[in-house]
């Protein structure tokens, strides 16, 4: 599972997801859009229907990737611990392996997440290296001996959804930062064009 706001989904997510799929030898990579990320409440998140539509376009025809819409369909805040519990309870058998994948920006504050110790029991954490949050695995493991993290090797992709929204608001091109289909969708729907993005 790779959770996020995906506002919009971009190449950093997809390259990270592909690297995780290969290195963790996954059967499926689930992209899990948050209804409202608890740590992003200060900013209004783009309409869920647009974020889901862009995710569908980004993974269309790729059997490795699937959307899991539990958080969008569930009322209230999106807490990862609830999503993992729900997924384990409804879709997995005992002994099935589950990973929760996150960038090192999220990993750095993971111990502030609701029930993070419970999260670690429900899934193994896998980390994607994120520019600006360079984490030395040995140092991290010294600091958080309770966390057994799988480190994914991927090229450092200095792209964020914030940067894409800002580029759009400034009238700059977002080509190559998102897939061609996602770019077309953003332009056709006039997303992120306003100053408040
Ligand atoms: P925003 O800029 O709006 O905060 P974002 O680009 O960080 O968004 P999210 O949807 O919050 O995107 O990210 C979902 C997950 O993907 C998070 O765990 C995040 O750390 C990870 N991620 C996002 N962009 C990258 C990237 N360029 N490289 C590696 N991991 C990434």
Boltz pocket constraint, residues with backbone or C-beta under 6 A from the ligand:
constraints:
  - pocket:
      binder: B
      contacts: [[A, 2], [A, 3], [A, 4], [A, 5], [A, 6], [A, 7], [A, 8], [A, 11], [A, 12], [A, 13], [A, 16], [A, 101], [A, 102], [A, 103], [A, 104], [A, 105], [A, 106], [A, 128], [A, 129], [A, 130], [A, 131], [A, 155], [A, 157], [A, 158], [A, 159], [A, 160], [A, 161], [A, 162], [A, 163]]
      max_distance: 6.0
